[in-house]
Amino acid sequence: MVSRTMRAKRSLSQTAQGNNLIEKFYLKYKMPLFFGKGGNTRIEITQLLQNFPCNAHQISQMLKKSYRTIRYHLNILQDNDILEVDKTGGNYGAKYFVSPKFNIEIFEKLLSTNR
């Protein structure tokens, strides 16, 4: 018979293994988007949009980068399920925000360890 503490330890171990798998997934598939050419811009956009949704024009003004550059990186982030867009008011002024599918805590942790 397995005691409660043994079950709890096993559960914690499985949770830690699950977190490690998620971290490995992010390292392999998501984090390469944030390193190399254009990575710093995508990091800045993702960190900005954690706080509040913005449209492409607002992001370009806040980050002091061209509108075209911002649109390019927004499309890459959106294609990789990192950002989502709310087009309730039409395409112009569409608000971008971090996708609920994207685990921002793991992103921040991996970003701090890989910098």
Helices and strands as residue ranges (DSSP letters): H 4-25, I 26-30, G 31-34, H 39-51, H 56-63, H 67-79, E 83-86, E 95-98, H 104-113
